[in-house]
């Protein structure tokens, strides 16, 4: 078994770290300035930030089970929130990190969990 934070894993850790930083900043701003305006999307931004922080740590430190759980939560979250934000636009008056499949972040939140799961599977095979 290879370590998850080596090779391509370093790229994943970097991208997860950038998203953790961006989502944490966004969530902090939304929580402190306008949470009452749209609590559902803003709560989802907080959830996304927590997931990204934990996934970054888990991938960087080779905590496979934690990485698998957090990347899985991320995948379910981005798909569920992505579809819901497109179908029930009234529930999402403001964007969250995962709304519209992460379009505000260049769809990286949609692609990243697939890359993360692939990397966890690939490093487990060796």
C-alpha positions as CSV (number, residue, x, y, z in Angstrom):
1,X,0.0,0.0,0.0
2,X,1.3,3.4,-1.0
3,X,0.9,6.5,1.1
4,X,-2.0,8.7,0.0
5,X,0.0,12.0,0.4
6,X,2.8,11.0,-2.1
7,X,2.9,11.5,-5.9
8,X,-0.4,12.5,-7.3
9,X,-1.6,12.6,-3.7
10,X,0.4,15.8,-3.2
11,X,-1.7,17.4,-5.9
12,X,-4.9,16.2,-4.3
13,X,-3.8,17.4,-0.8
14,X,-2.9,20.8,-2.3
15,X,-6.3,21.2,-4.1
16,X,-8.2,20.0,-1.1
17,X,-6.2,22.4,1.0
18,X,-7.1,25.3,-1.3
19,X,-10.8,24.3,-1.2
20,X,-10.6,24.0,2.6
21,X,-9.2,27.5,2.9
22,X,-11.7,29.0,0.4
23,X,-14.7,27.2,1.9
24,X,-13.6,28.1,5.4
25,X,-13.2,31.7,4.5
26,X,-16.6,31.8,2.7
27,X,-18.4,30.0,5.6
28,X,-16.9,32.3,8.2
29,X,-17.9,35.4,6.3
30,X,-21.4,34.0,5.7
31,X,-21.9,32.9,9.2
32,X,-20.8,36.2,10.7
33,X,-22.4,38.6,8.3
34,X,-25.6,37.2,6.7
35,X,-26.4,33.7,8.1
36,X,-30.1,34.7,8.8
37,X,-30.6,35.6,5.1
38,X,-30.2,32.1,3.8
39,X,-29.4,29.6,6.5
40,X,-29.5,26.4,4.4
41,X,-26.9,27.3,1.8
42,X,-24.7,28.9,4.4
43,X,-24.9,25.9,6.7
44,X,-23.9,23.8,3.7
45,X,-20.9,26.0,3.1
46,X,-19.9,25.3,6.7
47,X,-20.3,21.6,6.2
48,X,-18.3,21.7,3.0
49,X,-15.5,23.6,4.8
50,X,-15.4,21.0,7.6
51,X,-15.3,18.1,5.1
52,X,-12.5,19.7,3.1
53,X,-10.4,20.4,6.2
54,X,-10.7,16.8,7.4
55,X,-10.2,15.3,3.9
56,X,-7.1,17.4,3.5
57,X,-5.7,16.2,6.8
58,X,-6.7,12.6,6.2
59,X,-5.1,12.4,2.7
60,X,-1.9,14.2,3.9
61,X,-1.4,11.9,6.8
62,X,-2.5,8.6,5.2
63,X,-5.6,8.2,7.3
64,X,-7.4,6.1,4.6
65,X,-10.7,5.3,6.4
66,X,-11.2,8.9,7.4
67,X,-10.3,10.1,3.9
68,X,-12.7,7.6,2.3
69,X,-15.5,8.7,4.6
70,X,-14.9,12.4,4.1
71,X,-14.4,12.1,0.3
72,X,-17.6,10.0,0.2
73,X,-19.5,12.6,2.1
74,X,-18.2,15.2,-0.3
75,X,-19.3,13.2,-3.3
76,X,-22.8,12.7,-1.9
77,X,-23.0,16.3,-0.8
78,X,-22.0,17.9,-4.1
79,X,-24.3,15.6,-6.0
80,X,-27.3,16.1,-3.7
81,X,-26.8,19.8,-3.3
82,X,-26.0,20.2,-7.0
83,X,-29.2,18.5,-8.1
84,X,-31.3,20.2,-5.4
85,X,-30.0,23.6,-6.2
86,X,-30.9,23.2,-9.8
87,X,-34.4,21.7,-9.2
88,X,-35.5,23.7,-6.1
89,X,-34.0,27.1,-6.8
90,X,-36.2,28.7,-4.1
91,X,-34.3,26.7,-1.4
92,X,-31.1,28.2,-2.6
93,X,-31.5,32.0,-2.9
94,X,-27.7,32.3,-2.3
95,X,-25.0,30.0,-3.6
96,X,-23.1,27.5,-1.4
97,X,-19.8,25.8,-2.2
98,X,-21.6,22.7,-3.6
99,X,-24.6,24.4,-5.2
100,X,-24.9,24.0,-9.0
101,X,-22.2,21.3,-8.6
102,X,-19.6,23.8,-7.5
103,X,-19.8,26.0,-10.5
104,X,-18.6,29.0,-8.5
105,X,-15.4,27.0,-7.9
106,X,-14.9,25.9,-11.5
107,X,-16.7,22.6,-10.9
108,X,-13.7,21.4,-8.9
109,X,-16.0,20.3,-6.0
110,X,-17.6,17.9,-8.5
111,X,-14.5,16.5,-10.0
112,X,-12.4,16.3,-6.8
113,X,-14.2,13.5,-5.0
114,X,-13.9,11.3,-8.0
115,X,-10.2,12.0,-8.2
116,X,-9.9,11.4,-4.5
117,X,-11.7,8.1,-4.6
118,X,-9.7,6.9,-7.6
119,X,-6.5,7.8,-5.8
120,X,-7.5,6.0,-2.6
121,X,-8.4,2.9,-4.6
122,X,-5.2,3.1,-6.7
123,X,-2.9,3.5,-3.7
124,X,-4.6,0.7,-1.9
125,X,-3.9,-1.7,-4.8
126,X,-0.1,-1.4,-4.5
